[in-house]
């Protein structure tokens, strides 16, 4: 039994950041699908394959954030692989044959550095040979450069580690997202005149530099500017990495709700203030900076 009732053109990769290169590759899959009366489908993993082997630096986007971005790009068909030892131990041909069992595949689009199967033994060349033997096409997307440098997830990751969200966003072609559920905390911000929402940082994502960022959030059809503290709260002796955001002009209750907070720029370092009044005055300056 096929998972979809329509044939697909399959974009193959991990797509854990959906940067400019990924987006152009997926756009090619959409174009090729339109040409042959198929639907573009995107392969990605549940979980992080690198984590299975103990050498992950984290994913740029969580799975939920990837799905949100793919939906924005017009992709509704997503093919999942499992980041598990059993799944990753399949031979390249076993990997492709299982996809054949699940989907009616018209063709593939991948990057030149695409690898699949046990020990990453499958390549774009072997994929093209597999496709040709079955009367399918295999298009290898060209690398994309920005400012003379190849766009890659590694490049995005390094920018995030340095806190250069604005530069990372140029490669991501979208604001860096933080998706999570708002939880009730100590409400200290409210006593300072700066109520906040609190989210837990996803431990499976690439660790963003701890800092204060500018951001925005869409709520009830309206977009609000935000000051976002990503990291510890040293003024109060709290070292856990949390995401705390003051939403300018919003006064509703979001406890228990899932929200998508977007970061668009670096504002300043996190620092410990001697008094709450010092912190309040700094927050006033931060607010002026984002307006």
Buried (B, 14 or more C-beta within 10 A) or exposed (E): EEBBEBBBBBBBBBBBBBBBBBBBBBBBBBEBBEEEEBBBBBBBBEBBBBBBEEEBBBBBBBBBBBBBBBEEBEBEBBBEBEBEEEBBEBBBEEBBEEBEEBBEBBBBBBBEEBBBBEEEEBBBEBBBEBBEEEEBBBBBBEEBEBEEEEBBBEBBBBBBBBBBBBBBBBBBBBBBBBBBEBEEBEEBBEEBEBBBBBBBBBEEBBBBBBBBBBBBBEBEEEEBBBBBBBBBBEBEEBEEBBBBBBBBEBEEEBEEEEBBBBBBBBBBEBEEBEEEEEBBEBBEEBBEBBE
